[in-house]
Amino acid sequence: MISFLEFFVRYFPDLLSGIGMTLLLTAEGILAGLVLGLAATLARTYGGKFWRSLAIAYIELFRGTPLLVQLFLLYYGLPGLGIALSREWSAFLALGLNSGAYQAEYLRGSILAVGEEQMLAARAIGMSKWQAIFYIILPQALRLAIPAWANEPVSLLKASSVVFLIAVPELMTRAKMIASRTYDPIRSYLAAAVLYLILVYLVDAAMKWLEQHTRLPGLSQARQK
């Protein structure tokens, strides 16, 4: 029987293609989530009653239900309504919608941390409400949000493994395929675990670098783990 290292080296090319898909899904989910989260935050914080209620409903729905349920509803449920999505689109939407709900809360907390005084000061010098939001409040809030927000890429990277249940060819799916061919699930999934650990370490290091280089002296929030 070959050693784990030999097993890892032999099947690394197969796993590498899965790593690419995992990183792609994570990046797409984070970007989509940032757009959705920012829109939901602005609606909840500054919108009227209808938009505020809609934003709260979205946030509570996607934070209050498992990602796996959301994924299955998109992939298996929507065809019943005449909407058929590919595996990749279902995975992208599930990850983006789920991440957006969490990012909305990170952003809302940082907006509230800026304080109402700056809005009042901006309005006092003639700015409209939305000018004050986009030119005064948001630039500070986005930087303040980074310490807490920096956990989201790591969380989403690990959460992306659930999409193997709809056969998206990411890292976990590749490990399952190798296990099926070799009849060696222990080393197959252990190899995937090693690669996930490396990816998480690299993403976390990148987020720490971003946090250090965007910190506002005297205004930074403690990073939550």
Sequence and secondary structure as in RCSB ss.txt:
>XXXX:A:sequence
MISFLEFFVRYFPDLLSGIGMTLLLTAEGILAGLVLGLAATLARTYGGKFWRSLAIAYIELFRGTPLLVQLFLLY
YGLPGLGIALSREWSAFLALGLNSGAYQAEYLRGSILAVGEEQMLAARAIGMSKWQAIFYIILPQALRLAIPAWA
NEPVSLLKASSVVFLIAVPELMTRAKMIASRTYDPIRSYLAAAVLYLILVYLVDAAMKWLEQHTRLPGLSQARQK
>XXXX:A:secstr
   HHHHHHHHHHHHHHHHHHHHHHHHHHHHHHHHHHHHHHHHHHHS HHHHHHHHHHHHHHHHS HHHHHHIII
IIGGGGT    HHHHHHHHHHHHHHHHHHHHHHHHHHHH HHHHHHHHHTT  HHHHIIIIIHHHHHHHHHHHHT
HHHHHHHHHGGGGGGGT  SHHHHHHHHHHHHS HHHHHHHHHHHHHHHHHHHHHHHHHHHHHH  TTT      
